Amino acid sequence: MKLTVIIQTRERPHTCIPTVEQTLAACGRDDTRIMVQIDDDDEATLGALDQFPKDERILLSVKPRED
């Protein structure tokens, strides 16, 4: 069974990074993926995730904000 955890965030890099780290640590299977959904104008979160070590389990979905 494959599992994808979706984390949506906006202008909260200080909580997004620990959430991703803790979720990765809690994953018991290597085929679990974490999709982080970010608005394309959220420079703070994009910058913070850029500093995050590369991991094939982390998928980024960067799109324009839907208002």
GIZIQUI-V236784 format. One record per residue. N is the residue number from 1. OMEGA is omega in whole degrees, 0 to 359 (none if undefined). Layout:
N&OMEGA, N&OMEGA
//
This chain:
1&179, 2&181, 3&173, 4&177, 5&181, 6&178, 7&177, 8&182, 9&175, 10&176, 11&177, 12&181, 13&182, 14&175, 15&182, 16&183, 17&178, 18&179, 19&178, 20&180, 21&182, 22&179, 23&177, 24&181, 25&182, 26&181, 27&181, 28&183, 29&180, 30&181, 31&175, 32&179, 33&176, 34&178, 35&178, 36&180, 37&186, 38&173, 39&185, 40&178, 41&180, 42&186, 43&181, 44&181, 45&178, 46&179, 47&180, 48&180, 49&176, 50&181, 51&182, 52&178, 53&180, 54&182, 55&184, 56&179, 57&181, 58&178, 59&177, 60&174, 61&183, 62&183, 63&175, 64&179, 65&178, 66&178, 67&none
//
